[in-house]
Amino acid sequence: MAPESTRMFAEAAEAPAVVQRLLDQFPDRQDLLRVLNKQPINSVVTCGRGSSDHAATYGKYLFEILLGLPTSSAALSVTSLYDCPPHAQGSACISISQSGRSPDLIAAARARRDAGAISIVLMNDPDGPLGQYSDLLLPLRAGREVSVAATKSYIASLVALAQLVALWSEDEALLSGLSELPQLLERAWSLEWQYAEDTLVDARNLFVIGRGYGLGIAQEAALKLKETCGLHAEAFSSAEVRHGPMAIVGEGFPVLGFAGSDRAGDDVRAVMAEFAQRGARTLLIDTSTDDHLPMIAAHPALEPILMIHRFYRFANSLSVRRGFDPDTPPHLNKVTKTQ
């Protein structure tokens, strides 16, 4: 199988066009504010599983850094299994889903809306029942996604969160960066990462490191390596990995890092340098130099989107080289309906 023949490759390659379509058809600021100003919002709760929850991690940093809103991830079982009603007045509930069909996600969104939260739903399937429980529905417009491994829909989730926050906060620098994002994604797709494939083709375990805006894509990258490559990967922030996990990083242990141009990226670079001194096999995706795996510098909040786009091409190719079919991982389905 050639890497370029997979659905994962084709769908990930569509991301620049998906992002352009999403930005072109996104609600304008006044439409957003009519919903967001219904009541004072003093916190955000996110609802999602898998890749959608990793997108929510990215959103957490946007909401807390650019809007000053404390943000947490809902434990969906609290409503779906324990039937415990939330106290949600004064909050925004951000639900993220490809299909909008998972029962526990629907239950959580419905319960929070009934309890007084403003419900915002990011969803790719326009017919998903989750949309019934939204005050503001933001279609991801990624189109049909056949490969079990989500790619373009995940990138659309990140962009929708960034555009929402940019309009909400009137952040002109972020809005300008978003307008340039489709072209930057095209450039990022073609960057040379062959060395990373060669390094991990026989690996069995690795750490994936990010921080700040990049933590959510580290989580997503670790999931995709498990899902498509049969490779056990754990994601950590560059701060958290310095605690217990640090102990097992030694000679030959693979570590993949995502380092942007902000202070969080500096911390990732620092911990990766420490791992390299121990003899670890370090792979650093770095906006500051071409000495590692090259990446394009952009607005710091948007660099992770460029990184994960190129990573998807890498994961697809690595999967094929390791003898897997990235479109049909074992034991998985496209839509996962958890209770």
C-alpha positions in Angstrom: 0.0 0.0 0.0 1.3 3.4 -0.9 0.8 6.1 1.8 -0.7 8.5 -0.7 -3.4 5.9 -1.6 -5.1 5.9 1.8 -8.3 7.8 2.8 -6.5 9.2 5.8 -4.0 10.9 3.4 -6.6 12.2 1.1 -8.8 13.5 3.9 -6.0 15.2 5.8 -4.8 16.8 2.6 -8.3 18.5 2.3 -7.7 20.5 5.5 -6.7 23.8 3.8 -9.9 23.8 1.7 -11.9 22.8 4.7 -10.5 25.6 6.8 -11.1 28.2 4.0 -14.8 27.0 3.7 -15.2 27.1 7.5 -13.8 30.7 7.8 -15.9 31.9 4.8 -19.1 30.6 6.3 -18.5 31.3 10.0 -21.2 33.4 11.8 -20.3 37.0 12.1 -19.5 38.6 15.4 -22.9 40.2 15.9 -24.6 36.8 15.5 -22.3 35.3 18.0 -22.8 38.1 20.5 -26.6 37.8 20.3 -26.1 34.3 21.9 -23.1 34.9 24.1 -24.7 38.1 25.7 -27.9 36.3 26.7 -26.4 36.2 30.2 -23.0 36.9 31.9 -20.6 34.1 31.2 -18.0 33.5 34.0 -16.8 30.0 33.1 -16.6 27.4 30.3 -17.2 23.7 30.4 -16.2 21.5 27.5 -17.8 18.2 26.5 -16.1 15.7 24.1 -14.3 12.4 23.9 -11.3 11.3 22.0 -10.0 13.7 19.4 -12.9 16.1 20.3 -11.7 16.2 23.9 -8.2 17.0 22.6 -9.6 19.9 20.7 -11.3 21.0 23.9 -7.8 21.0 25.6 -6.7 23.4 22.9 -9.8 25.5 23.5 -9.2 25.6 27.2 -6.0 27.6 26.6 -7.7 29.9 24.2 -10.6 30.6 26.6 -8.3 31.1 29.6 -5.5 33.1 27.9 -7.5 35.3 25.6 -10.9 35.6 27.5 -9.8 35.0 31.1 -12.6 32.4 31.5 -11.8 29.4 33.7 -12.4 26.3 31.6 -12.8 22.6 32.6 -13.6 19.4 30.9 -16.9 17.8 31.9 -16.9 14.2 33.2 -19.7 13.0 31.0 -20.5 10.0 33.2 -21.8 12.3 35.9 -24.9 12.9 33.9 -25.1 9.8 31.7 -24.4 7.2 34.4 -25.0 8.9 37.8 -27.9 11.2 36.7 -26.5 14.1 38.7 -27.8 17.5 37.5 -25.1 20.1 37.1 -25.1 23.7 38.4 -24.5 25.5 35.1 -26.0 29.0 35.4 -23.4 31.6 34.2 -21.4 29.1 32.1 -21.0 28.3 28.5 -21.1 24.6 27.5 -18.9 23.9 24.5 -19.7 20.5 23.0 -17.5 19.1 20.2 -18.3 16.1 18.1 -17.8 14.7 14.6 -21.1 12.8 14.5 -23.1 14.4 17.3 -24.5 10.9 18.1 -22.8 9.7 21.3 -25.5 9.3 24.0 -23.3 10.5 26.9 -22.3 13.6 25.1 -25.9 14.4 24.2 -27.0 13.8 27.8 -24.3 16.1 29.2 -25.1 18.9 26.7 -28.9 18.6 27.3 -28.4 18.6 31.1 -26.2 21.7 31.1 -28.5 23.6 28.8 -31.5 22.7 31.0 -29.5 23.9 34.0 -29.0 27.3 32.5 -25.8 27.1 30.5 -25.4 28.7 27.1 -24.9 25.7 24.8 -22.5 26.0 21.9 -22.1 22.9 19.7 -19.3 22.3 17.2 -20.3 19.4 15.0 -19.4 18.0 11.6 -22.5 15.8 10.8 -25.3 18.3 10.1 -27.9 15.7 11.1 -26.4 14.8 14.4 -29.0 14.9 17.2 -26.6 16.8 19.5 -27.5 20.0 17.5 -31.0 20.0 19.0 -29.5 21.0 22.3 -27.6 24.1 21.1 -28.1 27.8 21.4 -25.4 28.3 18.9 -24.5 25.6 16.3 -21.2 25.9 14.6 -21.0 23.4 11.7 -17.4 22.2 11.1 -18.0 21.9 7.3 -15.3 19.2 6.9 -17.4 17.1 4.7 -17.7 13.3 4.8 -14.9 11.6 6.6 -14.5 7.9 5.8 -11.2 7.0 7.5 -11.7 6.0 11.1 -8.8 8.3 12.0 -10.3 11.8 12.3 -8.1 14.4 10.6 -9.8 17.2 8.7 -12.7 17.3 11.2 -10.2 17.7 14.1 -8.4 20.5 12.4 -11.8 22.1 11.7 -12.6 21.9 15.4 -9.4 23.7 16.3 -10.1 26.4 13.8 -13.7 26.9 14.9 -12.6 27.3 18.5 -9.9 29.8 17.4 -12.3 31.8 15.2 -15.0 31.8 18.0 -12.5 33.2 20.5 -11.0 35.7 18.1 -14.4 37.2 17.3 -15.5 37.1 20.9 -12.4 38.9 22.1 -12.0 41.1 19.0 -8.4 39.9 18.7 -7.3 41.4 15.4 -3.9 39.6 15.4 -5.6 36.2 15.8 -8.2 37.0 13.1 -5.4 38.1 10.7 -3.5 34.9 11.4 -6.6 32.8 10.8 -7.2 34.5 7.4 -3.7 33.3 6.4 -4.1 29.8 7.8 -5.2 27.9 4.6 -2.1 29.0 2.7 0.1 28.1 5.7 -1.4 24.7 5.9 -0.6 24.1 2.3 3.1 24.9 3.0 3.2 22.9 6.2 2.0 19.8 4.4 5.1 19.7 2.2 7.7 20.0 4.9 10.4 17.3 5.0 10.0 14.8 8.0 11.5 11.6 6.6 13.9 11.4 9.5 11.0 11.0 12.0 9.6 8.0 10.0 13.0 6.3 10.0 13.4 6.9 13.7 10.0 5.4 14.8 9.4 2.7 12.3 10.6 0.0 14.8 9.6 1.8 18.0 7.3 0.3 20.6 6.8 3.1 23.1 7.3 6.9 23.2 6.3 10.1 24.9 4.7 13.0 23.1 5.4 16.4 24.7 3.6 19.8 24.3 2.6 22.7 26.5 0.1 25.5 26.4 -1.6 25.8 23.1 0.4 22.7 22.0 -0.8 20.3 24.7 -4.0 19.3 22.9 -2.2 18.4 19.8 0.3 16.3 21.8 -2.7 14.4 23.1 -4.1 14.0 19.6 -0.7 12.9 18.2 -0.4 10.2 20.9 -3.9 8.9 20.2 -3.2 8.7 16.4 0.0 6.8 17.0 -1.9 4.2 19.0 -4.8 4.2 16.6 -3.0 4.0 13.3 0.5 2.7 14.0 0.0 0.2 16.8 2.5 2.3 18.8 2.1 2.9 22.5 2.3 6.7 23.0 1.7 8.8 26.1 1.2 12.6 26.0 2.5 14.9 28.7 3.0 18.6 29.2 6.7 19.6 29.4 6.0 20.6 33.0 4.2 17.4 34.0 6.7 15.0 32.4 9.4 16.4 34.8 7.7 14.6 37.6 7.3 10.8 37.7 7.3 10.1 33.9 10.8 11.6 33.6 12.2 8.5 35.3 11.8 6.1 32.4 13.3 8.3 29.7 16.9 7.1 29.1 19.1 5.7 26.4 17.2 5.1 23.1 13.8 6.0 24.5 11.8 7.9 21.7 10.3 11.3 22.6 8.4 13.5 20.1 8.0 17.2 21.0 5.9 20.1 19.6 7.6 23.4 20.2 6.0 26.7 19.1 7.4 30.2 19.1 6.0 31.2 22.6 7.3 30.6 26.1 5.6 27.2 26.2 7.6 26.2 23.2 10.8 27.3 25.0 9.9 24.9 27.8 9.4 22.1 25.4 12.8 22.8 23.8 14.4 22.8 27.2 13.0 19.4 28.4 13.7 17.9 25.0 17.4 19.0 25.3 17.5 17.4 28.7 16.2 14.1 27.2 18.7 14.3 24.4 21.5 14.5 27.0 20.3 11.3 28.5 20.6 9.5 25.1 16.9 9.6 24.3 15.9 9.6 20.6 14.4 13.0 20.4 12.2 14.3 17.5 11.4 18.0 17.9 8.9 19.7 15.7 10.2 23.3 16.0 9.3 26.7 14.6 12.6 28.3 15.6 15.1 26.2 13.5 15.4 23.7 10.7 17.8 21.7 12.7 15.0 19.5 13.8 11.6 18.7 12.2 10.9 22.0 10.5 7.7 23.9 11.1 6.3 27.3 10.0 6.1 30.1 12.5 2.7 31.9 12.8 0.5 33.3 15.5 1.4 31.2 18.5 -2.2 30.1 19.0 -2.3 28.8 15.4 1.1 27.0 15.1 -0.3 23.8 16.7 -2.8 23.6 13.9 0.0 23.6 11.3 1.9 21.1 13.3 -0.9 18.6 13.6 -1.7 18.9 9.9 1.8 17.8 9.0 1.8 15.2 11.7 -1.2 13.5 10.1 0.7 13.0 6.9 3.6 11.6 9.0 1.4 9.2 11.0 -0.3 8.0 7.8 3.0 7.1 6.2 4.4 5.6 9.4 1.3 3.4 9.7 1.8 2.0 6.2 5.6 1.4 6.9 4.7 -0.5 10.1 2.3 -2.7 8.1 -1.0 -1.2 9.2 -4.0 0.2 7.3 -4.6 3.6 8.9 -8.1 3.8 7.5 -9.3 0.7 9.4 -7.6 0.4 12.8 -8.4 -2.9 14.6 -11.4 -3.0 16.9 -12.5 0.6 16.1 -15.5 2.2 14.3 -16.0 5.6 12.8 -18.8 6.5 15.3 -18.3 5.5 18.9 -21.5 5.7 21.0 -20.6 5.6 24.7 -23.2 5.7 27.4 
